[in-house]
Amino acid sequence: MKRIIVIGTSNLGKLREIQAILGDMPVELRTLLNYPNAPEVDETGTTFEENAIKKATELANVVGEWVMADDSGLEVEALGGRPGVLSARYAGPEHDDAKNLAKVLAEMKDVPAPRRAARFRCVIALAAPGELLFTAHGEVPGQLIFEPRGKGGFGYDPIFLYPEFGKTFAELEPSVKNQVSHRARALKEFRLKLTSYLK
């Protein structure tokens, strides 16, 4: 019998990404679309780990199944680690991807290329009702460029240069990005840890 794991999102794109890495395991992946009464969990944590754990544990108690939830974002060295946990809402109440990206570029406009180091980080938590099972982490180092490049991806992808390929995440094919991204790295660790829980 397959173990049900609910992904703490209604985002079908995220479901496809996770299915690509966990699809051959003895699990049945669902999203919150299967649980319309599940609440929106407030991300009040000060770290990615706190937010991922909060989402996974609260939702597991509501839906009565194992829940995996993640939090991720961009950390810029010259900004003291910002936008960090505020990555998705960095530009304030009227935020969207374009405004968030524009705010980071404006704050970085006088920072020279050698000081534009940044990294994407992702933490995934898995919880059972009443119990946190484990967390998995992934990060990818890169550099912020001065203006957006590329049509793919989302969020800060157009200004995040992946040095190994000399391209931004928005310029990479999705299949390539999904092999090297912070979420892909966290999912690989998640897969390893999950294996021992399914035995």
Beta strands, then each sheet from edge to edge (+ up, - down):
strand 1: 3-7
strand 2: 27-31
strand 3: 66-76
strand 4: 117-128
strand 5: 131-144
strand 6: 160-162
strand 7: 167-168
sheet 1: 2+ 1+ 3+ 4- 5+ 6- 7+
end
